[in-house]
Amino acid sequence: MHVAYQVFGEGDLDLVLVTGFVTHIELIWEHEPAARLLQSLGSFARVIQFDRRGAGLSDPVATAPTLEERMDDVRAVMDAAGSERAALVGVSEGVPMSIMFAATYPERVQSMVLIGGMARSTYADDYPWPLPVEALMESAGEFVLPYWGQGTMVEVVAPSQAEDADARAWFARIERATASPGMLASLAQMFLDIDVRDVVPTVHVPTLVLHRRHDRLVNVRNGRWLAEHLPDARLVELPGSDHSLLYEEPESALGEVQEFLTGARSTPTPDRMLATVLFTDIVDSTKTATELGDRRWREVLEGHQRAVRDALARFDGREVKSTGDGFLATFDGPARGIHCARAILDSSDPLGIRVRAGLHTGECEVMGDDIGGIAVHIAARVSAYAGAGEVLVSRTVKDLVAGSGIVFTDRGTHELKGVPDVWQLYAAG
């Protein structure tokens, strides 16, 4: 049996990543948010990550590995990497395995960080938060297995990115590279049998439990139970609804991990600013690209990008990033953002494309050249509701430009994915 592993980073601390179902130690580096997270861990620790047997680059197996076999994988990888003692960072389904390893080999575990995990995978009378076995099997058979490899897991693992085409495409690739649908079904069956509640009180290593307060996949009460029953544990509840730590303010979570493991955090405290956030994208870009052909599509795309950057310069906007057929930009005033969005949409007509835009004004986190925070997520969700040729804004934007002469049309109330409350949206004329 060959288990693929990778060692990177520097530091006196060894850190072993014990991930969940979806794992591929090469592909993970191709997604920028994942690469940033790994690089951050490697800035203060020697990180050891691996693909469990039957997944990713490790040898395939006929049946899903048991918890005991997965413990053997961790021990073998630590031995191969020359690590006598390490901190375990268990993620999702990797949490119960980390607990088992720490209880079985306490001399090899310095501390643990448990992220979005659980002690038991299915409902019990004294553990009522997960779904019952039958409901979980039905859900997997109806919503997961038939769509495996298409990126649909992003909708529950990272709902904040559900409308992001790049994130969905990466999820699709790593799903396909992780396991076949048949192996996934076997892994799912193994997951149904997980219950380490009796082991939890025997683990005496210092433990940090991280869990998002509105986690869509694993209820936060699982994390609270772990923190209450592990003898030396501390719980930090993070804001957001993503199960993954990659997207919703990952710097905050990484700071908690680093401070717990090293006693200090070097992750910079993000600057905050009030800004109007603009998202644009070309409607039906894939269909249009297919119809036009590669050469003509490239010409159209380059023309669109020039027009967007000209408009940003004219209305004092700052380009944050471009995804090829879409842009993220900020403005210090909402009226300028609306006028810029309208100019971008007008410039798209001669190119034979239709563009949509969404804006929201709120407090953003500034991390170098990038921005983050809930205001960015809201603007992205507003943009997703916009129709072709439409500039859609939140009520916040509308209220801030009162008296500007800009005409608005009420587009009703909407629930924005991954964002609390109901939001009133308006089309800006």
C-alpha positions in Angstrom: 0.0 0.0 0.0 1.4 3.4 -1.1 0.2 6.5 0.6 1.0 9.8 -1.2 2.3 12.6 1.1 3.9 16.0 0.9 6.0 18.0 3.3 6.4 21.8 3.0 7.0 24.8 5.2 9.4 25.8 7.9 9.3 25.9 11.7 10.1 23.9 14.8 6.5 22.6 14.9 5.4 19.6 12.8 1.7 19.8 11.7 -0.2 16.9 10.1 -3.2 17.8 8.1 -5.9 15.1 8.4 -8.6 16.0 5.8 -12.1 14.7 5.0 -13.4 12.9 2.0 -12.2 15.3 -0.7 -8.4 15.3 -1.0 -5.7 15.6 -3.6 -2.3 16.9 -2.5 -1.4 18.2 -6.0 -4.7 19.7 -7.2 -5.3 21.6 -4.0 -2.4 23.9 -4.9 -4.1 25.0 -8.1 -6.9 26.8 -6.3 -5.7 30.2 -5.1 -7.7 30.3 -1.8 -6.5 26.8 -0.9 -2.9 27.6 -1.8 -3.0 30.7 0.3 -4.2 28.7 3.3 -1.5 26.1 2.9 1.2 28.7 2.5 0.0 30.4 5.7 0.3 27.2 7.6 3.7 26.6 6.1 4.9 30.0 7.3 5.0 28.8 10.9 5.1 25.0 10.7 6.6 22.1 8.8 3.3 20.8 7.3 2.7 17.2 6.4 -0.3 16.5 4.2 -1.4 13.2 2.6 -4.0 11.5 0.5 -5.7 8.7 2.5 -5.6 5.3 0.9 -8.1 5.0 -1.8 -8.2 8.7 -2.7 -6.2 11.2 -4.7 -2.7 10.0 -5.5 -2.6 7.1 -3.0 -3.2 3.5 -4.0 -6.8 2.6 -4.7 -8.5 0.1 -2.4 -11.3 -2.4 -2.9 -13.2 -1.2 0.1 -13.3 2.0 2.2 -10.6 2.1 4.9 -11.6 1.8 8.5 -10.6 4.3 11.2 -7.9 1.9 12.3 -6.4 1.7 8.8 -6.5 5.5 8.5 -4.7 5.7 11.8 -2.0 3.5 10.3 -1.8 5.9 7.3 -1.1 8.9 9.7 1.5 6.9 11.6 3.2 5.7 8.4 3.3 9.2 6.9 4.7 10.7 10.2 7.4 8.0 10.2 8.3 8.6 6.5 8.5 12.3 7.1 10.7 11.8 10.2 8.2 13.3 12.6 8.2 11.9 16.1 5.5 14.3 17.5 3.2 16.6 15.8 0.1 18.8 16.0 -2.9 17.2 14.3 -5.2 19.4 12.3 -8.4 17.4 11.6 -10.9 18.7 9.1 -14.5 17.5 8.8 -14.5 13.7 8.6 -10.8 13.8 9.5 -11.8 14.9 13.0 -13.0 11.6 14.5 -9.9 9.9 13.0 -7.6 12.6 14.7 -9.4 11.9 18.0 -8.8 8.2 17.6 -5.1 8.7 16.8 -4.6 11.1 19.7 -6.2 8.6 22.1 -4.2 5.7 20.7 -0.8 7.4 20.3 -0.8 10.2 22.9 3.0 10.3 22.9 3.0 11.3 19.2 0.4 14.1 19.4 1.4 17.5 20.8 -2.0 19.2 20.3 -5.0 19.1 18.1 -7.1 21.6 16.0 -10.5 20.1 15.1 -12.3 22.0 12.3 -15.9 21.5 11.4 -16.0 18.0 12.9 -18.2 15.6 14.8 -17.9 12.7 17.2 -20.7 10.8 15.6 -21.9 10.9 12.0 -25.6 10.0 12.4 -28.5 10.6 14.7 -28.8 9.0 18.1 -31.3 9.8 21.0 -28.5 11.3 23.0 -26.8 12.9 20.0 -29.7 14.4 18.0 -28.0 16.9 15.6 -27.0 14.7 12.6 -29.5 13.2 10.2 -30.7 9.6 10.8 -28.9 6.9 8.8 -31.8 6.4 6.4 -32.2 10.1 5.7 -28.4 10.5 5.2 -28.3 7.6 2.8 -31.3 8.9 0.9 -29.7 12.4 0.6 -26.4 11.0 -0.6 -28.1 8.8 -3.2 -30.3 11.6 -4.5 -28.1 14.7 -4.3 -24.4 13.7 -4.1 -23.6 10.5 -6.0 -25.5 11.3 -9.2 -23.7 14.6 -9.5 -20.3 13.7 -8.2 -17.6 15.3 -10.4 -19.8 18.3 -11.4 -18.8 20.6 -8.5 -22.2 20.5 -6.8 -20.6 19.9 -3.4 -19.7 23.6 -3.4 -23.3 24.4 -2.6 -23.0 22.8 0.9 -19.3 22.9 1.6 -18.9 26.5 0.5 -22.3 28.1 -0.2 -20.7 31.5 -0.3 -19.0 30.4 -3.5 -22.0 28.6 -5.1 -22.4 31.2 -7.8 -18.6 31.5 -8.5 -17.9 29.6 -11.7 -14.2 29.2 -10.9 -14.8 27.7 -7.5 -17.4 25.3 -8.9 -15.0 24.2 -11.6 -12.3 23.5 -9.1 -14.6 21.6 -6.9 -15.6 19.5 -9.9 -12.0 18.7 -10.7 -11.0 17.7 -7.2 -14.1 15.6 -6.8 -13.2 13.6 -9.9 -9.6 13.3 -8.9 -10.5 12.3 -5.3 -12.5 9.1 -6.0 -14.8 7.4 -8.4 -18.6 7.4 -7.7 -18.2 3.8 -6.7 -15.5 4.4 -4.2 -17.4 7.5 -2.9 -20.4 5.2 -2.2 -18.1 2.9 -0.2 -16.6 5.9 1.7 -20.1 7.1 2.5 -21.0 3.7 3.9 -18.0 3.9 6.2 -18.9 7.4 7.3 -22.3 6.1 8.5 -20.5 3.9 11.1 -18.4 6.7 12.8 -18.9 7.1 16.5 -16.0 8.1 18.7 -17.9 9.5 21.6 -16.6 6.9 24.1 -13.0 7.8 23.1 -13.3 11.6 23.4 -12.9 11.8 27.3 -9.7 9.8 27.0 -7.9 12.4 24.9 -5.9 14.8 27.1 -3.9 16.8 24.6 -4.7 20.6 24.3 -7.3 21.0 21.7 -8.8 23.9 19.7 -12.2 23.3 18.2 -13.2 25.6 15.3 -16.7 25.6 13.9 -18.7 28.0 11.8 -21.8 29.1 13.6 -24.1 28.5 10.6 -22.2 25.6 9.0 -24.6 24.1 6.4 -23.0 20.7 6.4 -22.1 19.9 10.0 -24.2 21.5 12.6 -22.3 23.7 15.1 -23.7 21.7 18.0 -21.3 19.0 17.0 -18.4 21.3 17.7 -19.9 22.4 20.9 -20.3 18.8 22.1 -16.7 18.1 21.3 -15.5 21.2 23.2 -17.7 20.2 26.2 -16.5 16.6 26.4 -12.8 16.8 25.5 -10.9 17.3 28.8 -8.6 20.1 27.6 -10.5 21.9 24.8 -11.4 25.4 23.8 -14.2 26.3 21.3 -14.1 29.2 18.8 -17.2 29.7 16.8 -16.5 31.5 13.5 -19.0 33.6 11.6 -20.4 32.3 8.3 -22.2 29.3 6.8 -19.3 27.7 4.8 -18.1 24.3 6.0 -14.8 25.1 4.4 -12.4 27.6 5.9 -11.1 28.7 2.5 -13.4 31.6 1.7 -15.2 33.4 4.5 -12.6 35.4 6.3 -9.9 32.7 6.4 -7.3 35.0 7.9 -9.3 35.1 11.2 -9.4 31.3 11.4 -5.7 30.9 10.5 -4.9 33.5 13.2 -6.7 31.4 15.8 -4.9 28.2 14.7 -1.4 29.9 14.7 -1.9 31.5 18.1 -3.1 28.3 19.6 -0.2 26.2 18.2 2.6 28.8 18.6 1.4 31.3 21.2 1.4 34.2 18.8 -0.2 35.1 15.4 1.7 36.7 12.6 -1.4 37.0 10.4 -1.8 40.7 9.9 -4.9 42.2 11.3 -6.9 43.3 8.3 -7.5 47.0 7.7 -11.2 47.9 7.3 -12.8 50.5 5.1 -16.2 51.5 3.9 -16.5 50.9 0.1 -19.0 50.3 -2.6 -18.3 46.9 -4.1 -19.0 46.2 -7.8 -19.2 42.8 -9.4 -19.7 42.4 -13.2 -19.8 39.4 -15.4 -20.7 38.4 -19.0 -24.0 36.6 -19.2 -23.9 33.2 -20.9 -20.2 33.6 -21.5 -19.6 29.9 -22.1 -22.3 29.7 -24.7 -21.1 32.9 -26.4 -17.5 31.7 -26.5 -18.6 28.4 -28.1 -20.7 30.3 -30.7 -17.9 32.8 -31.6 -14.9 30.4 -31.5 -11.7 30.8 -29.6 -10.1 33.6 -31.8 -13.2 35.9 -32.0 -14.0 35.3 -28.3 -10.5 36.3 -27.3 -10.9 39.5 -29.3 -14.3 40.3 -27.7 -12.9 39.5 -24.2 -9.9 41.8 -24.7 -12.2 44.6 -25.9 -14.5 44.1 -22.9 -11.6 44.2 -20.5 -10.3 47.4 -22.0 -13.7 49.0 -21.8 -14.1 48.0 -18.2 -10.7 49.4 -17.2 -11.5 52.7 -19.1 -14.7 53.0 -17.2 -13.0 52.3 -13.9 -10.4 55.0 -14.6 -13.2 57.5 -15.6 -15.2 57.0 -12.4 -12.2 56.6 -10.0 -12.8 52.9 -9.4 -10.2 50.5 -8.2 -9.9 47.1 -9.9 -9.4 44.4 -7.3 -9.3 41.4 -9.6 -10.5 40.0 -12.9 -11.8 36.5 -13.6 -11.5 37.0 -17.4 -15.2 37.5 -18.1 -15.9 39.3 -14.8 -14.5 42.0 -12.6 -14.5 42.9 -8.9 -13.9 46.6 -8.2 -14.4 49.2 -5.4 -15.4 52.8 -5.2 -15.3 55.4 -2.5 -18.9 56.5 -3.4 -21.9 54.5 -4.5 -23.1 57.0 -7.2 -19.7 56.6 -9.0 -20.1 52.9 -8.8 -23.5 52.9 -10.4 -22.5 55.3 -13.2 -19.4 53.1 -13.8 -21.5 50.0 -14.0 -23.9 51.6 -16.4 -21.0 52.7 -18.6 -19.6 49.1 -18.6 -23.0 47.7 -19.7 -23.4 50.3 -22.4 -19.9 49.5 -23.8 -20.8 45.8 -24.1 -23.5 46.2 -26.7 -21.2 47.0 -29.6 -19.2 43.9 -28.7 -22.3 41.7 -29.0 -22.3 40.6 -25.4 -24.6 41.2 -22.4 -23.2 42.1 -19.1 -24.8 42.3 -15.6 -23.7 44.1 -12.5 -24.4 44.2 -8.8 -23.4 46.7 -6.1 -23.4 46.9 -2.3 -21.9 49.3 0.1 -20.4 48.1 3.4 -17.3 47.6 5.5 -14.6 45.6 3.7 -11.5 43.9 5.0 -8.4 45.0 3.1 -5.6 42.4 2.9 -2.9 43.7 0.6 -4.4 44.2 -2.9 -7.4 42.0 -2.1 -10.6 42.6 -0.2 -12.9 40.4 1.8 -15.8 40.4 4.3 -19.5 40.1 4.3 -20.0 43.2 2.1 -18.1 41.5 -0.7 -20.3 38.4 -0.4 -23.4 40.5 -0.5 -22.3 42.3 -3.6 -21.6 39.0 -5.3 -25.0 37.6 -4.4 -26.7 40.8 -5.6 -24.9 40.5 -9.0 -26.1 36.9 -9.3 -29.7 38.1 -9.2 -29.2 40.8 -11.9 -30.5 40.2 -15.4 -28.6 40.7 -18.7 -28.0 44.5 -19.1 -29.1 45.2 -15.6 -27.4 47.1 -12.7 -28.8 45.7 -9.5 -28.1 47.3 -6.1 -28.9 46.7 -2.5 -31.2 49.0 -0.5 -28.1 50.3 1.3 -26.8 51.7 -2.0 -30.2 53.2 -3.0 -30.5 55.0 0.3 -27.0 56.4 0.1 -27.5 58.1 -3.2 -30.8 59.7 -2.3 -31.1 63.1 -4.2 -28.6 62.0 -6.9 -31.2 61.8 -9.6 -30.6 58.1 -10.2 -33.9 56.3 -10.9 -34.5 53.0 -9.2 -37.0 50.2 -9.9 -38.0 47.9 -7.0 -37.0 44.3 -7.8 -38.5 42.8 -4.6 -37.0 41.0 -1.6 -34.6 38.1 -1.9 -32.7 35.7 0.2 -29.0 35.9 -0.6 -27.1 32.6 -0.4 -24.9 32.4 2.6 -26.1 35.8 3.9 -28.5 36.3 6.8 -31.8 38.1 6.5 -34.0 39.1 3.5 -32.6 41.8 1.2 -34.5 44.5 -0.8 -33.0 44.9 -4.3 -33.4 47.6 -6.9 -32.5 48.1 -10.5 -30.6 51.3 -11.2 -31.6 53.2 -14.3 
